Amino acid sequence: MTVSELIGRDKRDLQKADLLFLYTADYCTDGSWLEFGYMKYKLGKPVILCAPNRKGKMGWSDFEADAVYTSIDEAIDKIINYWSV
């Protein structure tokens, strides 16, 4: 599979998704950050970060994410109770 095919597949997956959950957002790749932007700004869907070590330290990601949590349990609980249909 080429890089172009992989990116196309990822975009199709994001189009089908209800939200993007990045765990752990403490150490995201450039691909994860591009998926963040595509999901948030192109598709207008929520982006949730679980970042135990960076919450409150990273202005752009903390400000632009729909929610930032320090534990996976808290993040999952909030996703289930707030974003589930």
Secondary structure as GFF3:
##gff-version 3
##sequence-region A 1 85
A	DSSP	alpha_helix	3	16	.	.	.	ID=ss1
A	DSSP	beta_strand	20	23	.	.	.	ID=ss2
A	DSSP	three_ten_helix	25	27	.	.	.	ID=ss3
A	DSSP	alpha_helix	30	37	.	.	.	ID=ss4
A	DSSP	pi_helix	38	42	.	.	.	ID=ss5
A	DSSP	beta_strand	47	50	.	.	.	ID=ss6
A	DSSP	alpha_helix	59	64	.	.	.	ID=ss7
A	DSSP	beta_strand	67	69	.	.	.	ID=ss8
A	DSSP	alpha_helix	72	78	.	.	.	ID=ss9
A	DSSP	pi_helix	79	83	.	.	.	ID=ss10
###
